[in-house]
Amino acid sequence: MAEVKLQDGETLENALRRFKRKVQQEDIIKEVKRHSFYLKPGEKARVKQALARKRNRKKTRRDVE
């Protein structure tokens, strides 16, 4: 759970910016999206394999350059 406390003399905008950065670093939004709907085990495996293929393509493109 991301938590940010206001520091002395800090504006609300700065605190909100720190909070957003912290949420992004902790991958909270990614977890919420992942749990927002149910995937059957077979579908889950297909998604996982597709992500692996995407990572491998990206890695090979980097190696070629």
C-alpha angles and dihedrals in degrees: 000000000000115000130180125183122204112250123216111285094003119139121233090242092058092048091049090050090052090048093052091049091050092049090050093049092050092050091231094147092051090053092049092051091047092053096040093091138018121256121198112238092251092051090047090054092049091051091048092050092048091053090049091052090049092051092049093049090050092048094050091048089054092048092052093053 
